[in-house]
Amino acid sequence: MRFRLVLAAAALAAVATPAFAPARAQQQPATVAVVLSAHPAAAAVPAAMIRAGIEAAAAVANEEEAGRARPVRLVYADDQGTPAGAAEAAAKLLADGAPVALIGGQSSPVTAPQIAAAARAGRPFVNVNGWDPGLRLTGIADAFHVAPDAWTVPEALARSAAAIGAARVVLVAAAERGAAVRAEPVQAALGALRPPLEAPLAVLDVAARPPVAAAALRREPPDLLIALTPGAAGARLLAGLRAAGVAPTAGTLVLDGAGIADAPGFWDDARDAGRLLLSVALQHPGIALTPRGAAARKRLPTDMAETRLFHQGADALFALVDGLRAARGGDPAALVRALDTGTAMGTRGPVRFRTEIGPRYRQRLEVPFALVQHVETGAPAARARAVWVPGQPFDAARLARPAARPTGAPR
């Protein structure tokens, strides 16, 4: 197990004015423990992205309050990407009682043992990227979730459907087990809108020519189809919809509800059917940055892509920093109260947590997202065009639609 101590560079480099020098001498660093999965090799890149965000936020925070507030010191451990390693790494970092909190949760399997270690040490935990709903059960620990959860994307899909003015929405999936289960949270999110939207599920046998149920969709075309089949099968579903003349059309667009566009080989499988696909993109570059976010992005390594993991790492650290300032110290109980009741400022907006007891206890409210459209065939998902961001009016002119029936559609 490898451990490393890092004092954020900004805390070391900042030069205090004489008026602040005595205060600086009295301020002991607030230690934040961080457990990431630098191994196995597949986990190293996500770990580096999260770490870059955490370190950028620490540098920004230390510069903001140089000489007036406690600087942040970061200590790291590598959990090797296993639950056993996660438990050991977290316990060792927290053993001496110095850290005021623990940041972890690079993936769901390692998050639960990290939460348990933080609970045994009496320290709050901030989950960066563990999506599993079971991690949010009440009564386990003082765990706060910057990470998206199982309801984040369905809610974003529903808000996007409402924003573009879709009056008739149909969920569509390939004929396979699990389609109805995947539909339930999306239907619930659409039903929670005011006014609510009903969204029946249409299951298509994409191997049939034309796909079964396509005729019904052509007779009564919806405004929006939400595709719920992930991976290569989802790309084939899009191709089947296009070939059957269902969508995209001038009146019907398709919204990716299963991360289809993020799958490797998406364009190879979808081909032209991927063009004009709508997607929900968490932490998309088209969302405006806060001053903190702009300062943090300047510290993004030049050889690293800007991803949502960078921003989730930064927001985890910013939440703790603002909580520590509100608590006026590192007392765990005061820090938990500050996280429960306060509002931190993240890279793209406020970071607040739900306090209602239930399955989303202490889940971040309003994870930043944008509705994007893939307008360039073959382009990576990061180049999709933002067409709507919550908090801004929807401009229909930004939404591209085909002017004519798709090539190869039945007549």
SULBELGI-V774577 format. One record per residue. N is the residue number from 1. RES is the residue in one letter. OMEGA is omega in degrees with one decimal (* if undefined). Layout:
BEGIN
n=N res=RES omega=OMEGA
n=N res=RES omega=OMEGA
END
This chain:
BEGIN
n=1 res=M omega=-176.6
n=2 res=R omega=-179.3
n=3 res=F omega=-177.9
n=4 res=R omega=178.7
n=5 res=L omega=179.6
n=6 res=V omega=170.5
n=7 res=L omega=-173.6
n=8 res=A omega=-171.6
n=9 res=A omega=-177.9
n=10 res=A omega=-179.9
n=11 res=A omega=179.9
n=12 res=L omega=-170.7
n=13 res=A omega=-175.2
n=14 res=A omega=180.0
n=15 res=V omega=-176.6
n=16 res=A omega=171.0
n=17 res=T omega=179.6
n=18 res=P omega=-178.5
n=19 res=A omega=-177.1
n=20 res=F omega=-173.4
n=21 res=A omega=179.8
n=22 res=P omega=179.7
n=23 res=A omega=-178.7
n=24 res=R omega=-177.8
n=25 res=A omega=-177.0
n=26 res=Q omega=-174.3
n=27 res=Q omega=174.8
n=28 res=Q omega=-179.2
n=29 res=P omega=171.0
n=30 res=A omega=-177.0
n=31 res=T omega=175.1
n=32 res=V omega=178.8
n=33 res=A omega=-178.5
n=34 res=V omega=175.1
n=35 res=V omega=178.5
n=36 res=L omega=-178.0
n=37 res=S omega=177.2
n=38 res=A omega=175.3
n=39 res=H omega=-2.7
n=40 res=P omega=-172.1
n=41 res=A omega=-177.7
n=42 res=A omega=-178.3
n=43 res=A omega=-172.2
n=44 res=A omega=-177.7
n=45 res=V omega=175.6
n=46 res=P omega=179.1
n=47 res=A omega=179.9
n=48 res=A omega=179.8
n=49 res=M omega=179.3
n=50 res=I omega=-179.4
n=51 res=R omega=178.7
n=52 res=A omega=178.4
n=53 res=G omega=179.1
n=54 res=I omega=-177.2
n=55 res=E omega=176.4
n=56 res=A omega=179.7
n=57 res=A omega=178.5
n=58 res=A omega=178.9
n=59 res=A omega=179.6
n=60 res=V omega=-178.1
n=61 res=A omega=-179.2
n=62 res=N omega=176.4
n=63 res=E omega=-178.5
n=64 res=E omega=-171.6
n=65 res=E omega=-177.8
n=66 res=A omega=178.5
n=67 res=G omega=-177.4
n=68 res=R omega=-178.9
n=69 res=A omega=-179.0
n=70 res=R omega=173.6
n=71 res=P omega=-179.3
n=72 res=V omega=174.6
n=73 res=R omega=-176.7
n=74 res=L omega=172.9
n=75 res=V omega=-170.4
n=76 res=Y omega=169.0
n=77 res=A omega=177.3
n=78 res=D omega=-178.0
n=79 res=D omega=177.7
n=80 res=Q omega=176.4
n=81 res=G omega=179.6
n=82 res=T omega=177.1
n=83 res=P omega=179.3
n=84 res=A omega=177.5
n=85 res=G omega=179.2
n=86 res=A omega=179.4
n=87 res=A omega=-178.4
n=88 res=E omega=-177.6
n=89 res=A omega=-179.1
n=90 res=A omega=-178.9
n=91 res=A omega=-178.8
n=92 res=K omega=179.2
n=93 res=L omega=-175.1
n=94 res=L omega=-169.4
n=95 res=A omega=-174.9
n=96 res=D omega=177.2
n=97 res=G omega=-177.0
n=98 res=A omega=-177.0
n=99 res=P omega=177.4
n=100 res=V omega=-178.4
n=101 res=A omega=178.0
n=102 res=L omega=171.4
n=103 res=I omega=178.6
n=104 res=G omega=177.6
n=105 res=G omega=177.0
n=106 res=Q omega=175.1
n=107 res=S omega=-175.8
n=108 res=S omega=-176.3
n=109 res=P omega=-178.5
n=110 res=V omega=-173.6
n=111 res=T omega=-176.1
n=112 res=A omega=178.3
n=113 res=P omega=176.3
n=114 res=Q omega=176.4
n=115 res=I omega=-179.6
n=116 res=A omega=178.9
n=117 res=A omega=177.9
n=118 res=A omega=179.0
n=119 res=A omega=179.3
n=120 res=R omega=-179.9
n=121 res=A omega=-179.4
n=122 res=G omega=-178.6
n=123 res=R omega=175.1
n=124 res=P omega=-178.5
n=125 res=F omega=174.8
n=126 res=V omega=-176.8
n=127 res=N omega=-176.0
n=128 res=V omega=-170.1
n=129 res=N omega=175.8
n=130 res=G omega=-173.7
n=131 res=W omega=-170.5
n=132 res=D omega=-179.7
n=133 res=P omega=-179.1
n=134 res=G omega=179.4
n=135 res=L omega=-175.0
n=136 res=R omega=178.6
n=137 res=L omega=-177.7
n=138 res=T omega=175.0
n=139 res=G omega=-178.9
n=140 res=I omega=-176.3
n=141 res=A omega=173.9
n=142 res=D omega=-177.5
n=143 res=A omega=-179.9
n=144 res=F omega=-167.2
n=145 res=H omega=170.0
n=146 res=V omega=-179.7
n=147 res=A omega=169.1
n=148 res=P omega=176.4
n=149 res=D omega=-173.8
n=150 res=A omega=-179.6
n=151 res=W omega=-176.1
n=152 res=T omega=-177.5
n=153 res=V omega=176.4
n=154 res=P omega=177.6
n=155 res=E omega=178.6
n=156 res=A omega=176.6
n=157 res=L omega=-179.1
n=158 res=A omega=179.5
n=159 res=R omega=178.7
n=160 res=S omega=178.0
n=161 res=A omega=178.7
n=162 res=A omega=-176.5
n=163 res=A omega=-178.1
n=164 res=I omega=174.9
n=165 res=G omega=179.4
n=166 res=A omega=179.4
n=167 res=A omega=178.5
n=168 res=R omega=-177.0
n=169 res=V omega=175.5
n=170 res=V omega=172.2
n=171 res=L omega=-176.5
n=172 res=V omega=-178.7
n=173 res=A omega=173.7
n=174 res=A omega=-179.0
n=175 res=A omega=179.6
n=176 res=E omega=179.7
n=177 res=R omega=176.4
n=178 res=G omega=-177.4
n=179 res=A omega=-178.4
n=180 res=A omega=178.9
n=181 res=V omega=178.8
n=182 res=R omega=-178.6
n=183 res=A omega=-170.9
n=184 res=E omega=-178.6
n=185 res=P omega=178.1
n=186 res=V omega=177.7
n=187 res=Q omega=178.6
n=188 res=A omega=-180.0
n=189 res=A omega=177.2
n=190 res=L omega=179.0
n=191 res=G omega=179.8
n=192 res=A omega=177.5
n=193 res=L omega=174.9
n=194 res=R omega=-0.5
n=195 res=P omega=-177.8
n=196 res=P omega=175.0
n=197 res=L omega=172.8
n=198 res=E omega=-177.1
n=199 res=A omega=177.1
n=200 res=P omega=178.3
n=201 res=L omega=174.6
n=202 res=A omega=179.9
n=203 res=V omega=-175.9
n=204 res=L omega=170.5
n=205 res=D omega=-172.4
n=206 res=V omega=177.1
n=207 res=A omega=178.9
n=208 res=A omega=178.5
n=209 res=R omega=-6.5
n=210 res=P omega=-179.2
n=211 res=P omega=175.9
n=212 res=V omega=-178.2
n=213 res=A omega=178.6
n=214 res=A omega=-178.1
n=215 res=A omega=179.8
n=216 res=A omega=178.8
n=217 res=L omega=176.9
n=218 res=R omega=180.0
n=219 res=R omega=179.7
n=220 res=E omega=-174.2
n=221 res=P omega=175.4
n=222 res=P omega=172.8
n=223 res=D omega=-173.6
n=224 res=L omega=169.2
n=225 res=L omega=174.4
n=226 res=I omega=-175.5
n=227 res=A omega=-171.3
n=228 res=L omega=179.2
n=229 res=T omega=-175.6
n=230 res=P omega=169.6
n=231 res=G omega=-177.7
n=232 res=A omega=177.5
n=233 res=A omega=176.5
n=234 res=G omega=177.0
n=235 res=A omega=176.9
n=236 res=R omega=175.4
n=237 res=L omega=177.6
n=238 res=L omega=179.3
n=239 res=A omega=178.3
n=240 res=G omega=177.7
n=241 res=L omega=179.8
n=242 res=R omega=-178.8
n=243 res=A omega=-180.0
n=244 res=A omega=179.3
n=245 res=G omega=-178.2
n=246 res=V omega=-177.2
n=247 res=A omega=1.7
n=248 res=P omega=174.1
n=249 res=T omega=178.6
n=250 res=A omega=-177.7
n=251 res=G omega=-175.1
n=252 res=T omega=174.9
n=253 res=L omega=-178.5
n=254 res=V omega=177.0
n=255 res=L omega=-179.3
n=256 res=D omega=-179.9
n=257 res=G omega=-175.3
n=258 res=A omega=-179.2
n=259 res=G omega=-176.8
n=260 res=I omega=-175.7
n=261 res=A omega=-180.0
n=262 res=D omega=-175.4
n=263 res=A omega=174.8
n=264 res=P omega=179.0
n=265 res=G omega=-178.0
n=266 res=F omega=-176.1
n=267 res=W omega=176.8
n=268 res=D omega=-178.6
n=269 res=D omega=-175.4
n=270 res=A omega=-175.6
n=271 res=R omega=-174.9
n=272 res=D omega=-179.4
n=273 res=A omega=178.0
n=274 res=G omega=-178.6
n=275 res=R omega=-178.0
n=276 res=L omega=174.8
n=277 res=L omega=174.4
n=278 res=L omega=177.8
n=279 res=S omega=170.1
n=280 res=V omega=-178.3
n=281 res=A omega=177.5
n=282 res=L omega=178.8
n=283 res=Q omega=-178.5
n=284 res=H omega=179.4
n=285 res=P omega=178.9
n=286 res=G omega=178.1
n=287 res=I omega=-177.5
n=288 res=A omega=177.4
n=289 res=L omega=168.7
n=290 res=T omega=173.9
n=291 res=P omega=175.4
n=292 res=R omega=-179.5
n=293 res=G omega=178.3
n=294 res=A omega=179.2
n=295 res=A omega=179.1
n=296 res=A omega=-178.5
n=297 res=R omega=177.0
n=298 res=K omega=-179.3
n=299 res=R omega=175.3
n=300 res=L omega=178.5
n=301 res=P omega=-174.8
n=302 res=T omega=-178.9
n=303 res=D omega=-176.6
n=304 res=M omega=176.1
n=305 res=A omega=176.1
n=306 res=E omega=-176.9
n=307 res=T omega=177.1
n=308 res=R omega=-179.8
n=309 res=L omega=175.4
n=310 res=F omega=-177.2
n=311 res=H omega=177.6
n=312 res=Q omega=175.2
n=313 res=G omega=179.1
n=314 res=A omega=-177.8
n=315 res=D omega=176.5
n=316 res=A omega=-179.0
n=317 res=L omega=178.6
n=318 res=F omega=178.3
n=319 res=A omega=179.6
n=320 res=L omega=-179.2
n=321 res=V omega=-179.1
n=322 res=D omega=175.3
n=323 res=G omega=178.3
n=324 res=L omega=179.4
n=325 res=R omega=178.6
n=326 res=A omega=-179.5
n=327 res=A omega=-179.0
n=328 res=R omega=178.1
n=329 res=G omega=-175.9
n=330 res=G omega=177.0
n=331 res=D omega=-174.3
n=332 res=P omega=-178.5
n=333 res=A omega=178.7
n=334 res=A omega=178.6
n=335 res=L omega=177.9
n=336 res=V omega=178.4
n=337 res=R omega=-179.9
n=338 res=A omega=177.8
n=339 res=L omega=179.6
n=340 res=D omega=-169.7
n=341 res=T omega=-173.6
n=342 res=G omega=175.8
n=343 res=T omega=175.5
n=344 res=A omega=175.9
n=345 res=M omega=-180.0
n=346 res=G omega=-176.0
n=347 res=T omega=-179.2
n=348 res=R omega=178.1
n=349 res=G omega=-175.5
n=350 res=P omega=173.8
n=351 res=V omega=177.8
n=352 res=R omega=-175.4
n=353 res=F omega=176.3
n=354 res=R omega=177.4
n=355 res=T omega=178.1
n=356 res=E omega=177.9
n=357 res=I omega=-178.6
n=358 res=G omega=-174.1
n=359 res=P omega=178.7
n=360 res=R omega=-178.1
n=361 res=Y omega=179.2
n=362 res=R omega=170.5
n=363 res=Q omega=178.0
n=364 res=R omega=173.4
n=365 res=L omega=170.4
n=366 res=E omega=171.5
n=367 res=V omega=-176.3
n=368 res=P omega=177.1
n=369 res=F omega=174.3
n=370 res=A omega=169.1
n=371 res=L omega=-176.1
n=372 res=V omega=178.8
n=373 res=Q omega=-179.6
n=374 res=H omega=-173.4
n=375 res=V omega=-176.7
n=376 res=E omega=-178.7
n=377 res=T omega=178.0
n=378 res=G omega=-177.6
n=379 res=A omega=177.7
n=380 res=P omega=-176.6
n=381 res=A omega=-178.2
n=382 res=A omega=-180.0
n=383 res=R omega=176.1
n=384 res=A omega=-174.4
n=385 res=R omega=176.2
n=386 res=A omega=179.1
n=387 res=V omega=176.3
n=388 res=W omega=175.3
n=389 res=V omega=178.7
n=390 res=P omega=-177.5
n=391 res=G omega=178.2
n=392 res=Q omega=176.9
n=393 res=P omega=178.3
n=394 res=F omega=178.3
n=395 res=D omega=-176.7
n=396 res=A omega=-179.2
n=397 res=A omega=179.4
n=398 res=R omega=-176.6
n=399 res=L omega=-179.6
n=400 res=A omega=177.6
n=401 res=R omega=176.3
n=402 res=P omega=-179.0
n=403 res=A omega=-175.7
n=404 res=A omega=178.6
n=405 res=R omega=179.3
n=406 res=P omega=178.7
n=407 res=T omega=177.6
n=408 res=G omega=-179.4
n=409 res=A omega=177.1
n=410 res=P omega=179.2
n=411 res=R omega=*
END
